């Protein structure tokens, strides 16, 4: 019983750590302004050509 509990707690801790690291990476990633403008330019071009 103790072995299973230890394994589940270890798995939970590992999953929580991975989730927190992923969330932290997403929140702290810096996207260059030119990258945002380039990605939005394609959407704007499609939107104007459709209408």
N, C-alpha and C positions, 0 to 999 in steps of 0.2 A: 504493500500500500504506500509506503513512504517513497519507494522508487518512482511509482507512477506520479505521485504528487510533485516530486522534484522535477521530473521530466516535463510535466505540464506547466509548472511555474517557469522553468527555463525557456520553454517554447513561447509562453506568453511574454516574457521579458524580451526575448529576441525579436518577436514580432512588433512589440511596442517600440523598441529601439529603432528598428528599420522604418517604421511609420514616422517616427519623430524626425529621423535624419532626412527622410524624403520630404516631409513638410518643410523642414528648415531649409533644405536646398531650394525648394520651389519659392519660398518667401524671400530668400536672400539673393537669388539670381538676378543679375543686372542685364537687361536687354538694351542694346544700343538704340538710340532714337532713330537712326537710319533704318535699322531692322524693323522697327514698328511702322515707319512710314512706308517701307517697301511692301510689307505684308498688307497694309491697308490700301495701297494703291491698286493692287490687283482686284480687291473687293469693290473699290469705287469704279474701276473700269468695267467690271462685269455688270454692276448695278446701272451705270449710265447707258451701256449698250443694250440692255434689256428693255429699257423704257423708250 
